[in-house]
């Protein structure tokens, strides 16, 4: 009765039309009966007026819409007022018909129309009172008044009763549906595999539905609340989660139940609009065991990795001490600082020195990688011209490239590129890129280093004409101890050169990019966002006064003849 109906269905619309036509038929029957008295014409006109709204309902067959129904209620109000006025007003026999707009609205069964019908009925009553007070209206005689009163009461009571029956039946059906839906919901709630709780901010359980997980004592839960049902060691965590749910609207917590440490439960909580807390408890023993196993495995892996790092660092330090002596004495012998040696001994001294340098480089790489993995490699930031460490790396590689028959070309701007970075790390990046390129470039090939600026970043790119990298190997390059190519190529190093480059680039907030095709060379670009924002005056690059901006320069031994003989010393 109080629900806002949507578009009426066919059955509901026909029921409304039949009710209206039945009302009109009753008025016509009364009109015919009064013709035999004979009755006053005003009375006949009043009955005819009350039949008009009944026939007007036929319009619902052609167009049933809210405006049409609203207009129908207004018709009832107008013609009911006319009928009551013609028969004496509020003191007349048809006075009860002032409520016909409300009765029609009840039949139409729409909340907005019921409100309108009530307002119009009240207005009709006021009009009827004013008519009675004013007088001057013909009052029916006793016989007419009796018949009209009988007709008005019977039609009104029967009409309202018949009109209310569908509404009451619909309301009863809705109540039954609601009760059935509630029963289904309760069945779902009570039979679902989790325990649904309603509790207050103190953890006291107000109601519980569903199946209690294994290990949870329902008696303890209902008597002592959430805190009592949790293991003493987890009660503080549960209390904190409840406070969080009260403050923020939701929270989750895991806890072991009281007296069942071999089980683990998860509680998800939400705060409802009534400020109550609702939660679901489920068994999380398997999930907790898996998470504990994963955490233990992670801890073991971290411990193993830290042990490996400590071992490598210790081994590197232990090996460098005797290796420095080997390199130092072989250097003295090959430079003939204490006199000439036979040619064969000089050759052996050179081989010992070169092998020692190779081993030392590998040890330094392992030590650097160990520091990086242990997050103990600290950058020392300073402002400097980045061309300086890059040029130093070029000078250090010229001998190895010359011995292998590989040409090194460089292209650097003629003006200073001031950056804020770790100078040693930048030199290491350039040196590793050049060393890797020379190592995998065959005799007669070439390596090109370019130094360019891009806004606040500087690119160090090294391109070679070497063997290239297969597509399947590209994803592995840059990972520690990963190498690409044939076994004989993998034996040429430790696989740490580019790993260190990538790590140092990331430590500066940059990145390393590799582009390569198998058999067609490789290009490695390291972008470092390290520009210091200092406008420096143009000056030649260190030891490269003849290098034009971004033009190739051939780094041959002759280009460095002013440096004389040099020795690659162990890195600090």
Helices and strands as residue ranges (DSSP letters): H 10-34, H 41-56, H 59-62, H 66-86, G 89-91, G 95-99, H 100-108, H 111-134, H 142-191, E 195-199, E 205-210, H 218-229, G 232-234, H 235-248, E 250-257, E 260-271, E 277-283, H 285-334, H 343-373, E 381-385, H 386-404, E 407-412, E 418-422, H 423-439, E 446-454, E 457-464, H 471-474, H 487-490, H 497-507, E 511-516, E 522-528, E 553-555, G 557-563
